[in-house]
Amino acid sequence: MITVSFIIALLLYGLLSFYAGYNGWIWLKSSFLPLHKLLYIIFISIMAASFFIGRLFSFLPLELVGNVWFVIIGYSIILLPVSNIIVFLLKKKKRKNGIFWTGIGVLSLYFVIFVYGSFNAWSPKINTYTITIDKKSNFDHLKILMASDLHLGPIVGKNHLQRLVDLSEEVKPDIVLLPGDIIDDDVDPYIKKNMGEVFNTMQAPLGIHAVPGNHEYYGNDLDEIILELEQDGINFLMDEALLIEDDFYIAGRKDLTDSNRKTINEITGSLDHTKPVIMLDHQPFELNAAAENKVDVLLSGHTHKGQLAPANLVTSMIYENDWGYLKKQNMHSFVSSGFGTWGPPFRIGSRSEVMVINIKFIGD
């Protein structure tokens, strides 16, 4: 059923597409390029509809074009009003070629956005943290590699997954933890592209453990996703806790999308809290509950740090910790910007990352 909010969003998207297209036409008229109004209208219409057509018919090239158009539309909200004001002021001063050169400036900024955004998306970095936990452990220290939001699918594929494996080999963690959104909606691209053969090469002495994110639920194939990934060496924790080496717990929650998921207390209440408790929870909403229930480390993703600025301003208002590290009472919260991307394969104001968390245990 089509909702009123969907219709409003579609109308707004259409108006923004028209606004961007109209500005493009005005610039073309000021340039030396040949003009054909009908062809231009068809071109803009295809650009605006390409994502939806690509999704409907599972045609990746059109979906990619649509993602690029989304970025153009998003930054048009910022760039085009400014350029319109500049053109107006230049006309007041009777400057010739104001439209043309202002348009060149806007196109140059888009070029920078796409090049720099691609670099940030496909060149993940390692962000390292060191914390102490006042609990006893047989481990002097524990090195965790945490990677969230891989979004493996039609766009993020084997090559980027190989980057994760390479980083893991470089870091040599004791344990790898994946707090959700490993698969982007549908498991079929993961299977068809045989991404499992890459995941199978990832090794960690204490295992690779994961929880589902919201995108694992969207394709209605969560059970198949878990089956496929567990065959590839990834252990899923579904509202349960696992005692590692009789020394510390890894607890994992189902995503907030799941109305039947357990509370943190139901998962951790019966644990031996003299031992360290590390929890994976995809969406970083329940920091207070984690602290109150004596979780020592909470690992999350989901936010992408907005992925494309200034969306990071929105995520910082929604989440107490939308990226990075936050200590709350005795609980350490880590939220990753993610290893992959959702939608447009670009990042501005954020960068693909893995987090390396070194834990020192100082309890008697």
N, C-alpha and C positions, 0 to 999 in steps of 0.2 A: 504494500500500500504506500503510495506517494504521500509524504507528509507535507504540511505547510512549510516547515523549516527547510525541507529539501527544495521545494519550489522557489522559495525566497533565495536560497543559496545559488540555485541555477540561474535565476534572473540576475543576481548580483554578478555572477561569473560572466554571463553574457554581456552585461553592461561594461565590465572591466575589459573584456576582450574587444568590444567595439571601441572603447576609449583608446586602447593600445593600437588597434588597427587604424583608427582615424588619424592618430598622431603619425603613424608610419606613412600613411597616404599623403599627409601634408608635407612631410619631409621629402618623400619621393618627388612630389611636384616641384620642389625647389632644387632638385638635383638634375644631373645630366642623364639619369637612367630613363629608358623608355617606359611609357605608361600604358596600362590597359586596365581600366577600372574593374571590369567584370572578372578578369583573371585574378586581380588582386583580392577582390571580395571572396572568390572561391578559395584562394590560398589561405586567407585569414580564417575562413569558416572551417577548412580542413584542420588547420592548426588548433583551433578551439575545440574541435570535436575529436581529435586524434586519440586522446587518452581513452575516452569512452569507447570508441570504435575498436581500438587496440585491445582493451580489456574484454569487450564483448566477443570478439573473434579470436582472442588469444594470439594476436599478431604483435610480437615484441617491438619491431621497428616503429609502428605507429604509437605504441604505448610510450616508448622513449621520447618520441617527438612531443607527445602530450606532456610528459614530465618537464621537458625543456620549456614548453609554453607556460606551464604553471609558474616556473621561475621567472619568466619574462613578465607575466601578469603580476606576480607578487612584488617584484621590484619596480614595476611600472607605477604602482601606487605611490612610491617614494620619488622616483626619478622624473616621471612625466609632469607632475604639477610644478616641480622646480624648473624643468626645462620650459614649460609654458610661461612661467613668470619671466624667465630670462629672455625669451623671444619677445614678450610684450615690452620689456624695458628696452630691448635693442630697437624695436620698431619706433618707440618714443624718441630715441636718439637718431632715428633714420639711418641705422646701420644696415648696409647691404649684406645679403647672404647670412643674416642672423639665424634663420631657420636651418639652413644647411649645416653651418658649423656647430650649432647647438646639437643638432641630430648626430653629427659625427662624434661629439663628446659623449652623448648618451650611449651610442653604439660601442664606443671604446670602453665605457664602464661596464656594459653587458659582457664584453669580451673578457675583461678582468674578472668579473664574477664567475664566468664559466670556467676559465682556466684555473683560477685560484680555488674555486669551489671543487673542481675535479681533483686537484692536488690534495686538498684536505680530506676528500672522501676516500681516495684510493691509496693514500700514503699514511697508514696508521702509525701512531707513535706509542711509546711505552711511557706511562706515567707511574712513578714509583712512590710508595708510601711506606713508612715504618711506624708501627704502633706497639704499645705494650699492653698486656693484659695481666691483671693481678690474680692469676690462677696458676696452679701447678700443672706442669706437663712434662712428659718424658722427652719432649722435643725442646731443644734449646731455643729453636726458632722454627717458624713455619713460613714457607714462601708460597703464596697463592697467586696464580695467574687468573684474573677475572676478565671475561669478555662477554658483553651483553649485546643483544640486538644485532645479530649477524644478518638477519633477513635474507637467508639463502633462498634463491628463487630464480626468476627469469633474468634479473639484472645483476644481482650479487651472486657470483657463481664460483667455480672451482679455483680460478686464479686468485680471487681474494681470500678464499678459504685457505689456500696454500700459504698465503702471507701469514695467516694466524698460526698455522703449523710451524712455519719458519721462525716466527717470533717466540713460540713456545720452546723450540729447540735452542734458541739463543738464551732465553731466560732460565731454562731448566727448573721449572717450578716443582714443588713437592706435590701439588694438587692443582687441578684446573676446575674452575667453577663457572658455569654458564647460566646466568639468571634471566633466561627467557628470550622470546622472539628469535629463536635460532632459525626457524622456518618462516618464510613470508607467505602466510595464508594457506598455501597449497603445497603438499608434499611432492606432487608429480614432477616438477622441475628438478627437485633434489634427486629423485630416483632416476629420471631420464638422463640427467647429466652425470650420473654415477659419482656424485659428490662424496658418497660414503667411503670410496677408496682413499680419499684425501683425509677424511676424519680418522680413518683406521690407522693412519701413520702417526697420529698424535699420541704421545706417551706421557704419563706422570706416575710416579711411584705410588701415590695414594689415590689414583683414579681421576676420572673426569665425571663430574656430577652436574646436573642441570635441573631446572624447573621450567614449566611452560610459561610463555607470555601471552598477552592478549591475541597476538597474531596466530598462535598455534590453534586457537579456538575458532577463528573466522572461517576456515575452510571446512569445518565439520568433519575433520579427519584426525583429531587429536590422538586417538588410539593408534592409528597407522603411523603417525609421526613418531610417537614414542617407540613403537615396535621397530621402525627403521633405524632410529638413532641408537637404540640400545643394541641392535645388531652391529652397529659401528663403534661400539665401545663406550657409549655415554649412558651413565646411570641416571634415570629420572627419579626425583624425589617428589612424591605427590601427597602433600600434607603429612609428611613423616620425617623422622629423624634417624640418622644412621651414625652409629658409634664407630669411629675410625681408630684402629689400632688400640682399642680399649682406652683411648686417651682424650679425644675431643669429639664433639658432635657436629655433623653437617645436617642442618634441618632445611627442608624445602617446602614451600607453599604452592598450592595451585594459584593461578592468577585471580585477580580481583574480578575478572570476567565470569568466573565460575561461582554461581550463587550458592553452591554446596560446599565451598571450601571451609576448612576448619579455622577457628581462631588461633592466634599465636599461643594462647594458654593451653588450648587443647592439644597442640603439637608438642609444646615444651614443658608443660606443667609437671609431668612425671619424670623428667630427666634429672640426672645427678648434676646439680648446678655448681658443684665443686670443680667440674670439668668445663673447659671452654665450649661455648655454643656459638656456632657460625651459621647464620640463616640466609637463605636465598629467597627473595620476594621481589618479583619483577617490577611492580609499581611501588615507588617509595612514598606510600601514603601513611603507613602505620608506624612511624618512628617512635611515638610515645608508647604505644602498646609493646613494641619490641624492647624498649628500655625498661618498662615496668615489669616485663616477664623475664628479665635477666638474660636477654640475648646479648652476647658480647660484641659480635660483628654482624652487621646487616648489609647484604650486597644486593644492589638493585640496578635497573637500567631504565628503559621505557622513555625517558624524557628526550633523548638525543641532544640534550642541551639546546633544544629548539631547532637544531640542524641548520636552519637558515635564519641568520639574524635579520630583523630584530625579534624573531619568535622566541629567542632566549629570554626576553623580558617577560613574556607570557609565562613560560615555564617557571621562572624564578618567583612569580606571584602565586602559582598553583602549588608548588612543592616547597616544603621547608628546606630540603636539600635537593636541588635540581641537577647538580653536577658536582663531583669532587668529594671532599671529605668533610664530615661534620661529627663532632663528638657531642653526645647527648647523655648526660649523667655518666654512667660507665659504659655506655654503648657507642660503638664506632660505626657510623653510617658511611657507606661508599656508594656513589651513584655514577655509573659510567655514561659517557656520551654515546657509547655504542661502537661496534666494530664495522657494521655495515651501514646502509642507508635505507630509508623508507621513501618510496616515491622517487623524486628527483635524485639522481646520483651525484649530488653536490652538497658541500658543506661550507657555510660562511659563518664565522663566529664560533665554530666548533670544528673538531677534527676527529676522525676515526681513531680509536685507541684501544689498547689493552691496559688494564691496571695490574700492577705487581704490588702486592701487599705483603710486607714482611712483618710477621708478628713475633714479638719477643714475650715469652712467658716469665713473669718475675715472682709468681706466688711461691710461698714456702711449702 
